[in-house]
Structure formats: C-alpha cells, structure tokens
Amino acid sequence: MDDPSALCLVALVRSFFIAHSKLVQLVEEDDAEGGAGGVFRADIDDPDVSNAIGSSVRPELKMLARVRIGLAGVFYVGVPYRRHRSLSQFAQNILHSVPSTGSYRLNPQLTSV
C-alpha cells in the first residue's frame, strides 16, 4: 500500500480512537495500566468473549512511525525509502494515546482534512 493510502486509513483509525476512548488500551505499553490481557480470538463472533481489547496495535504503529531515508515513495527489496512524514506523525500521535497538547499532538492543518 502506498503512503497516501495508508495515511487516509491511519487518519480514520485516529478518529476511532478519539470517538471511542477504550481503544487507547490497544496502544498502552503496560498491562497493569489497562488492557485485558490474553489472546484475541478472531474465530469468536461475540466481541465480549473474543477479547478484542486484549490485542495490541503497537508493533504496526511503530513500523509506520519510523521515517526512513532513501527513495521517496518507491520500495525496492533491501532499499529503504522515505515514509510520508504526515504518516509518521499520525502514527506517533496514536501511539501516545492521541494527545491534543504536547510534543506528540498533530498540527491542526493535518486534522482538518
């Protein structure tokens, strides 16, 4: 998936985090602070039984948050490329529980798109 498409999806995910505050458990580092623990069971349809909140999106967001240096927008095996800076900013914002102030807040111009 190209970075502009991923940026649209990450912006949508961020809006879910803002609308549903319990989703913050998906990015918390320490299970003692929150989170259900256990394993997500995709084979169970009932979200109360499947432990949907027990999973984590941290590894995926950390990958998106990295800014790589190289060819812009093109990926070759073994050759890094530069990730869209806004995509990295959105991922960092979600990783830090969607703050509206502080160093991980988003530029208001990015959130008004």
Secondary structure, 3 states (H helix, E strand, C coil): CCHHHHHHHHHHHHHHHHHCHHHHHHCCCCCCCCCCCCCCCCCCCCHHHHCHHHCCCHHHHHHHHCCCCCEECCCECCECEECCHHHHHHHHHHHCCCCCCCCCCCCHHHHCC
